Amino acid sequence: MCLARNICSPSTVSTMRGLSACLLFLGLTRAADVYLSPPGLLPSRLSPHQASQVLAVHLGLDQFEQLSKESAKLDQIFAERDFVASGNQNALLLLVDERYALDVLPPTLLPNFSFNEPSKDYIFAFLKTCTRRATHVFSFVFASRSAPTKGVPRALDIFSAPTPVNEAFLTEISTLTDYIDAGVDRFAGLQLTSIPQLALSYGRESESYRLATRAVRNAIEVALSDRSVRFALLTYTPPSAQKRTPQLSQQSPIPPTAQQTSTRLPKVCYASEDACLNGTDACSGHGSCLSTSSQEGECFICSCETTKSESGQTQIWVGDMCERQDVSSPFVLLVGTATTLLLLMGGSISLLYAVGSEEFPSILTGGIAGALRKE
């Protein structure tokens, strides 16, 4: 009835505003799922501080954490678990885009708990903190990705083409392999950025994407089979997905339609700045590589600049590689000027024609007629 009359009572408006606020809060909330091995009996939902405590203990980095009143609730859980085992203990921490997590996770690995990310960079800052602290605990830390030292394995020949996406994947899978083969107590913290890039470049149904996800899943399964490895995987929401969260208007109970327009991205969005510079020949010398957000996460594209020719004319560069000049502005100016001149000429001719077809007033033609009669 409220919709039909387009008039809502104050209570209805208040209810809709409350619903809009709830949906807005849910849209802005970034929930991260946490997978642990060995698993633990933990609450299904934890606060960010409690999650940090649990992960620190699980990965053997709890000596850097300070217990608070909030984390004291988990003391009994910590006491029941034997986190300090005899012999060398290893830790592996992975970050995966939540949209592709199920493609790389073994089916037997289930989430232990989830928590809300306080900020969009919280997960990545946590990874850096763990890696930095691990240097004081473990004999060897895989702090950076390692390139394949023995060439591309025969099973991964499909990725032998020297493209930025293939190189990123080979580097990440090589790091995982080196971690598994290492014989010392070790720690590795890695964000699997190549999986979203492969999905963007080849498609999730492509052979390349399926082979890559299968290789990562096999590496995780091997790590899980090693009882000395404390494994943790966190999913995160990419910034691009957070920005597309719909919001409801506070004045209308009808949700808005989906946005029709979107920012156009180039056909190729490079995984790193160096890859962008190499792949575009430094944006053809007419721009620079800048970071942006695509549907698959952060990547780099060319940002074209405006230059001056030797004659002093302004040159606007466009294209995925800033390889051609934008002639649309001069063309529009030329066409607009020509059209305006044609309209002015046509209007002037029409006005002259209309004036010439009218008869002169009698006061002007009387003298002429009298002179003619006298002759």
N, C-alpha and C positions, 0 to 999 in steps of 0.2 A: 504493500500500500504506500509505503514511503517512497519507493521508486516511481510509482505511477503518478503521484502528485508532485514529485520533485521537491517535496517539503518534508523535512525530518524533524522530529521532536528533539528537544535538548538532550534527553536521555539517549536517544538513538545516535545523535552526533557524538556524544561523549563515548558511547560504546565503540563506534567506528574509529574514533581517534585512538582509543586504547588498543584496539585490534591493530591499527596501523603502526602504532609504536611497538607493539610486540613483534609484528612481522619485520619491522625495521631492525629491531634488536637481534632477532634470529638471523637476518640476512647479514648483519655486520659481524656476527660471531663466527670465528674460525675454529672449528673443532679438529683436533689432531688425534688420530688413532695410534696406539702404541702396541707393537707386537714384541713380545719377549720370549726368549728361550735361554735357559729353562723358564717355563711359565711360573707365575706365582698367584697365590690367592689374594687378589687385590680388589678393592671396590671398582665398580665399572666406570665411575666418574671421579676424577680427582681435580684438585685445583692446580694451577700452573706450578706453584711452589711445591706441593706434594709430589707432582709428577717429576719435577727436577730432583727431588730427594730420592725417589724410587729409582730413577735412571742412574743417578750417581752411585747409589749402592750396588745396583745391578752391574754396572760397568767397572766397578772397583775404584771409583773416584770419590768415594764418600768422605775421605779425609779432608776434602776442601769445603765440605758443606757444614753449615751450622744449623742444628735443630732448633725449631721454633715451636710455639704452642700449636701452630697449625699442623706441623709435621710430626709432633709428638703423638698424634693419634695413630700413627703407623708404627710406633715402636714395637708393639707386639708382633706385627707382621715381619718386621726386620729381624726380631729375635728368633722367630720360628724358622727362618731361612738361613741356610749355611752359605753365606756369600763368600766367605774366605775359606777356600779349599786348599788342600795340600798340592804342591807342585806348581808349575807355571800356569798362570791364568791369563787368558787372552780376551779381548773385547772387540766387537765389531758393531759400529753404529752406522745405519744407512738412513737417508732421507729420500722419499719417493713422492712424486706428485700423486695426490689422492685419486685422480682420474685413471691412473695406470697402475696403481698398486696391486690390484688383483691379477694383473697380467704377469707380474714377476714373482708374486708370493706363492710358495708351495701351498697346496690345498689343505694340508694338515696344520698350517700355522694360523692361529686365530688371534684376534685382538684381545689384549688383556685389560686395557682401560683406555679412556679418552680424556682429553682436557681441552679447555678453550685457550687459544693463543691470545695473550694480552695485546700483541701487536703483530703486524704482518711480517716483521723480521725476527720474531722471537725464536723460531725454530732454527734459523740459520745462525743466529748469534749463539744459541745453545751448542750447536755443532762446533763452532770455533772455540768456545770455552772448553768443551770436553777435549778437543784436540790439543789445546795448549796445556791443560792440566795433565794430560796423559804423558807428556814428555818427562814429567817428574815421577812417574809410576812405572812405566813400561820400558823395556830395553830398546824396543824399536817401535816407532810411530810412523804410519803411512799418512803423512800430513798433506801430501800432494799426489796428484795422479801420476802414474808412471807409464811411459810409452812402452809398447811391446819391444822387448829386447831380442826376441828370436823370430821376428817377422810375423806375418799374419798366419794363424793356424789354418790348416787345410779346410777345416770345418767352417771357417769364417771367411772363405775366399770371396764371398759376395760383397764383403766390406773392404776389399782391397783398393777400390777406386779412391784416390786421394781427395775426398770431399771433407769439409769441416764436420759434417754430421758423422760420417764413418770414422774419422779420426777420433772424435770425442767418444764414440762407443768403444772403439778398440782400446783407448786409454783407460776407460773405466773398467772394462772387463779384465784388462791386464793387471790393474791394481788389485782387483778382487782375487785374481789367480795368484799373484805374488804374495798376497796376505795369507792365503790358504797354504801355500807351499813353504812359507817361512817357518824356521824351526825354533825361533826364540819367542819369549813372551812378547806380545805385540798388541798394538791397538791401531784401528783404522776407522776414520770417520769420513764418509763419502756421501755426497749428494748425487743421485743418478739423474743427471740432466740430459743425457743422450736419449733416454727413452721417449720423452715428449718430443724431442727434435726429430727422431726417427718417425714417429707417428705423423708429425707435420709434413715431413718430406716425402715419405713413401706411402703413408696410410696404414691404419691398424690391421687391415686385411692383407697387407703385402707380405711376401716371403721374407723380406729383410726384417720387418718389424717382428714377425713371429719367431724368426731365428734368434734375434737379439734378446727378446724377452725369455725365450727358452734357455739361452746361455746364462743369463743373469739368474734365472730360477734354479738352474743346476748348480751354480756357484753357491747360492744361498743354502741349498740342500746339503751340499758338502760341508759348509760351515756349521750347519745345525747338527750334522752327524758327529762332529768333534766335540766331545763333552767338556773340553777345556775352554771352549769359546762361549763367552757370554754375548748373546746376540740381542740387538735391539733395532727395530725399524719403526720410524715415525713417518706418518703421512702428513702432507701439508697442502694448503689451498693456495694455488698460484695467484699472484696479484691480479691478473687479468680476470679470473673468475670472480674475485671479490668485487671488482668494479662493476661487473654486470649484474649484481644483485638487484632485483626489482624492488621498488618502493611504492607504497600506496599513498594516495593523496589523503590529506586530513579532512578535506571538504567534500569528498565524493565517496560513497560506498562502493562505487564501481571501480575495479582495479584498472589502471591504465593499460593501454595496448603496448605491445612490445615495440621497442625503438626500431625504426625502419632503417635508419642510416647508421653506418659504422665507418670507422677510419680505415682507409685502404692501406694495407701493408704490401710491401714488395713480394714478388714470387718467392724469393729466397731471403730468409731471415737468419743471419749467421750466428753461430753459437758463441763466438768471442769477437773481440775487437780486432785482433790480429787476423782472424779468418775473414772478417769483413774487408779489411784493408787489402789482403792478398786476393780475395775473390773479385773485388771491384776495381783493382788497380788504383787503390787509394781514392775511390769515388771519382775516377777519371781526372783527378786533380781539381775538381770543381766542388768539393764538399768534404765532409768528415763523417766518420762512423760514430753513431750515438746509440746508446742503449734504449730499448723500448720494450713494451710488453705485448706479446701475441697471445693467441689462445693456448699455446703450449708452454708459456713462461717467458723468461727474459731472453732477448736476443738483440742483435745489432744490425742496423740498417744505415744507408747513406742519407745524410742530411745535406741537401744541395744548397749552395750559396749563390749570391748575386755578384757578378764581376763586371769590370769595365773593359771595353775593347780598346785597341790602340787609338781609335778615332774618338774615344770618349763615350761611346754608346753603352747603355746598360744591357747586360746579358743575364738572362734568368735561365738557370739550368734545371732540368727535370729528368726523370727516368730513374729506374732502380739503381743505376750506376752513375747518375748525373752526367749521362753521355750526350744529351742533346739539349738544344736551346728551346725555350718556351716561346713560341711565336704566336700564341693565342692572344696575348695582350695587344701587341701591335696590330694583329689582324682585326681584332674587335674595334680598336681605335680607328683603323682605316675604313672599315665597313661602316662604322657609325658616322664618321665624317662625311663619307660619300653619300650615304642615305640622307643625312641632314641637308647637304647641298642640293640633292635632287628634289627633296621636298620643297626647299625654298624656291628653286627655279620653277618648279611646277606651279606653286602657289602664286608666284609673281606673274607668270604667263596667264594663268586663269584670271587674275585680277585685272590685268591689262585688257584682256579680251572682253571681260564683263563691262569695263568702263567704256571701251570703244564702241560697243553695240548700243549704248544709250543715246537718245537724242539730246541736242543742246537745249537749254531753256529758251523760251520765246524772247526774253529780253536780250539774249545774245544773237539770236538769229533774225530779229526784226530789222536791224540796220542793213543786213545783207540782202534781205528780200526787197526793201525799198529801193535800194540802188539798182537792183536788177529791173524793177518796174520802170524807172526813169529812162533807161536805155531803150 
